[in-house]
């Protein structure tokens, strides 16, 4: 296993995504790491968060003791609602996604290919619990898909690969990848490294990435 620098924390990665989201964007956050982005929005920037279980205008997590069991996100975690937020049926929520009314979605990943293919719902292993959720609808209906993930698995296997070996969530759908080691743009000419964490060299980053990188 390659001895990797720690790189950015999960919160630091989420902050980078928050900075890159344009003011006024409508954004869906996936379950897990993507949820951290909601707490990293810079002061003065307005981002409207959407959750597919039926809320537009998701606010930050409530203070301890102020949770409302009926106010949750798609991951069943307690949230708040900002002024002007609205609630709607699950089917209407997916109509927003499928109709192209959400600007960005932030998702986790098991694998991302050099062409932007995404695998994030199943490893395909016997007994694995599939977790499709709304991801397939999101990558098909949302024009900008950002991935937030560790750069490698816990055992050091690359998550950024030439071709996905896990079942696909969607083909050629990822625009940008944010990991603890780097920010990488998916382009027609390949994977373009935009930024690297402190202590990460091009040689090291390529060693833990199973697809060619452009620097």
FENZIFEN-V583889 format. One record per backbone hydrogen bond with DSSP energy under -1.0 kcal/mol. NH is the residue of the N-H (numbers start at 1). CO is the residue of the C=O. Records with the same first field share a line. If there is no record, write none. Layout:
NH = CO, CO
This chain:
4 = 2
8 = 180
13 = 9
14 = 10
15 = 11
16 = 12
17 = 13
18 = 14
19 = 15
20 = 16
21 = 17
24 = 46
25 = 22
27 = 48
28 = 104
30 = 106
35 = 32
36 = 33
37 = 34
39 = 36
40 = 37
45 = 42
48 = 25
50 = 27
51 = 55
54 = 51
55 = 51
56 = 86
57 = 49
58 = 49
59 = 80
66 = 63
71 = 68
73 = 77
76 = 73
79 = 71
82 = 57
85 = 82
86 = 56
88 = 54
93 = 89
94 = 90
95 = 91
96 = 92
97 = 93
98 = 94
99 = 95
100 = 97
101 = 96
103 = 26
104 = 26
105 = 144
106 = 28
107 = 146
110 = 119
111 = 119
112 = 159
113 = 117
116 = 113
118 = 170
119 = 111
128 = 125
131 = 121
135 = 132
138 = 134
139 = 135
140 = 136
141 = 137
142 = 138
144 = 103
146 = 105
147 = 176
148 = 107
149 = 178
153 = 157
156 = 153
159 = 151
161 = 112
169 = 118
170 = 118
173 = 116
174 = 116
175 = 145
176 = 145
177 = 184
178 = 147
179 = 182
183 = 195
184 = 177
185 = 192
186 = 175
187 = 190
190 = 187
192 = 185
193 = 214
194 = 183
195 = 183
197 = 181
200 = 197
205 = 201
206 = 202
207 = 203
208 = 204
209 = 206
210 = 160
214 = 191
